[in-house]
Amino acid sequence: MPTSTGEPFLPQPIPRVLRVPRSNLQHYDSENVNSTTSTTNATVNYVLWSFDSVTTDTYGVYNGQLVNGATYSSSSTTLPYLGQGHALSVAASQNQSFQVSTPFLNLASTSFTVEAWIYSTIVTGDNGLMGQCQCTSCSNQCFHFLIRSSKLYVGFTLNDINGLTTITVGTWYHVAFVYNSVTQQQILYLNGVQDNIKSSSSAYQGTNGTFTIGSASYFPVTTFFNGYIDNVKIETRAKSATEILTAASLIAYYSFDLPYPTHDNGPNGLNGSSTNAATVTGRVNQAMQFTGSSSYFQAYGFYQAGFGVYSNKPFSIALWISVSSYSSCAFVQMSSFYNTTPCFNMLGIWSYTNNAAQLVAQGYAWPAIYGPPITLNTWTHISWTFSLTNGYRLYVNGVYFGTTGYYSYTGTSTVINWLQIGYNFACSSIYITNAAFQGTIDEIYVYNREITATEVYELANP
């Protein structure tokens, strides 16, 4: 993925501080604190396989190998879901998988959480996502996570849980399994939403075995997966429902805080770059100041944010803005390329006199809502959400302002998109003027779902 200068984009693991709505204020992810791992059998704090053309664990401990010609997804404008890098690509007909033999990844007798993004080309029968097996026929000694007859299925052998939601081919899903050793519960999640729960479940007891991705052993057959698997995460604690929802739906969060003002502080590391922009005091810590033409921030990796791979997919964007000029302009754009059209203006300002202006929010295919007047050099919080049921909704300072009502559109860019903040270039638009933005922007959140009014209010009251 190129940066705004055309150089390769190489996201790096960074310390992250994630500010989420107060209702979600729980420990998000060990990646946000001191991410430590251990090579002993006793402790596994955090493991991440990005599959960005590497077989290594991001933290260099649980490194693996590709088996039987397994490879990575090719460069594409529609793969992987998170845009940057690659995904593990496996074919069941070739018994392909990824394996970690040493050191032993110990999940026995403890709480743990497993997460991944998956894209399946076959969902009938049994399709192994991942597993670890000491004894295929022994109770609680074989961890298996698979798609069985178009639904998720996971467990420890004779101690299993099945999903309730049908999975379809050719669709990206975020899947998660949580075992809570304190409550003795197994919990399945699909796209951040609880898919099923089982109580009175004994802990996993496997004390040896290779950890596999793209295959799983179950009574006593090993089944394989067809498709792509990406960003597999394991942590030895039971994540909460709100943490799983955040992992599945918060695509990016840009705080613009030092020391990494262009980095994504959300779960996916969709780091960006800035041109002719400055770091200044913000609404929360630091913010990014834009000074006019060719002053912008941009980041890549947005599968569904109003102008993505498919039409009618839900999304939300929330941010703080402080305007320094009453001039008609655009300050949020979505584009197919980093330096040219096609693109469209999503949020902007319309000036109706030399000393007055108001917000304008515009959807794809031109539904629009004119917001309230704005005050110069005053922080205003804006949330713009979409779902097929509710259409577009505009919230200002945490309060619902207006809606288009039910809205459906058929047009789309058909590719993963770039987010442009500030003003980069002229885009398709009817109600938002193609002109440079002057002001400051802070705390940008982008979701792949329609966030609730409660969540909007809490983001507007940090």
QUIJO-V567905 format. One record per backbone hydrogen bond with DSSP energy under -1.0 kcal/mol. NH is the residue of the N-H (numbers start at 1). CO is the residue of the C=O. E is the energy in kcal/mol with one decimal. If there is no record, write none. Layout:
BEGIN
nh = <NH:NH>
co = <CO:CO>
e = <E:E>
END
This chain:
BEGIN
nh = <3:6:9:24:25:26:32:35:47:49:53:58:60:63:64:65:67:71:73:83:84:88:89:90:94:95:96:97:98:99:100:106:109:112:113:114:115:116:117:118:119:121:127:129:130:131:132:134:135:140:141:142:143:144:145:146:147:148:149:150:151:153:154:155:156:161:163:167:170:173:175:176:177:178:179:180:184:185:186:187:188:189:190:191:193:195:196:198:201:205:211:212:213:214:216:218:221:223:225:227:228:229:230:232:233:234:235:237:244:245:246:247:248:249:250:251:251:252:254:263:265:271:272:273:275:278:280:282:287:288:289:290:295:296:297:298:299:301:302:309:315:316:317:318:319:320:321:322:324:327:329:330:331:332:333:334:335:336:344:345:346:347:348:349:350:353:358:359:360:361:362:363:366:369:371:374:377:378:380:382:383:384:385:386:387:391:393:394:395:396:397:399:401:402:404:414:416:417:418:419:420:421:422:423:428:435:439:440:441:442:444:445:446:447:448:456:457:458:459:460>
co = <7:3:1:21:22:24:29:33:234:232:51:48:57:61:55:99:97:89:87:80:82:229:71:227:91:92:91:67:213:65:211:104:204:179:235:177:233:175:230:173:228:226:147:145:145:212:143:141:141:157:138:156:132:155:130:153:127:151:125:123:148:146:161:144:159:154:152:150:120:118:116:189:114:187:112:185:180:180:198:178:196:176:193:174:190:188:188:186:184:140:100:131:98:129:223:221:218:216:214:90:119:88:117:49:115:47:113:235:240:241:242:243:244:245:246:249:446:446:444:260:253:269:262:298:296:289:287:285:280:441:278:439:292:275:421:273:419:417:417:303:386:447:384:445:382:442:380:440:438:325:349:435:347:347:420:344:418:342:334:428:332:332:360:329:358:356:350:372:348:369:346:367:363:361:359:357:323:375:321:319:395:317:393:315:391:387:385:402:383:399:381:396:394:394:392:308:77:302:335:299:333:297:331:295:343:433:290:322:288:320:254:318:252:316:249:452:453:454:455:456>
e = <-2.4:-1.9:-2.4:-2.9:-1.7:-2.4:-2.8:-1.3:-2.2:-2.5:-1.9:-3.1:-2.8:-1.2:-2.6:-2.0:-2.9:-2.2:-2.8:-1.8:-2.2:-2.7:-3.1:-2.3:-1.1:-1.7:-1.8:-1.3:-2.5:-2.4:-2.6:-1.0:-3.1:-1.9:-2.8:-2.5:-2.6:-2.0:-2.6:-2.7:-2.4:-2.2:-2.3:-2.5:-2.0:-2.1:-2.3:-2.7:-1.0:-2.1:-1.7:-1.7:-2.7:-2.3:-2.4:-3.2:-2.5:-3.4:-3.0:-2.4:-1.1:-2.5:-2.6:-1.8:-1.6:-3.1:-4.0:-3.3:-2.4:-2.4:-2.9:-1.9:-2.4:-2.6:-2.9:-2.6:-1.4:-1.5:-2.5:-2.5:-2.5:-2.7:-2.6:-3.6:-1.6:-3.3:-1.3:-2.8:-2.7:-3.9:-2.4:-3.0:-2.7:-3.7:-2.1:-3.4:-1.3:-2.9:-2.1:-2.3:-2.7:-2.0:-2.9:-1.8:-2.3:-2.1:-2.1:-1.7:-2.0:-2.3:-2.1:-2.5:-2.0:-1.7:-2.5:-1.1:-1.7:-1.6:-2.6:-1.7:-3.4:-2.0:-3.1:-2.2:-2.9:-1.9:-2.2:-3.5:-2.8:-2.5:-3.3:-3.4:-1.2:-2.0:-2.7:-2.6:-1.7:-1.8:-2.0:-2.2:-1.6:-1.6:-2.0:-2.3:-2.3:-2.9:-2.3:-2.7:-2.3:-1.9:-2.1:-1.8:-2.6:-1.6:-2.8:-2.1:-2.2:-2.6:-2.3:-1.6:-2.9:-1.4:-2.5:-2.5:-2.9:-1.3:-2.2:-1.7:-2.3:-2.5:-3.1:-3.4:-1.7:-2.5:-2.7:-2.2:-3.6:-1.1:-2.4:-2.9:-2.2:-2.7:-2.3:-2.5:-1.1:-2.4:-2.2:-2.7:-2.6:-2.6:-3.4:-1.5:-3.1:-1.5:-2.1:-1.8:-3.4:-2.3:-3.4:-3.0:-3.1:-3.4:-2.1:-1.8:-2.0:-1.6:-2.0:-2.9:-2.5:-2.1:-2.6:-2.7:-2.6:-2.7:-2.2:-2.4:-2.4:-2.0:-2.2:-1.8>
END
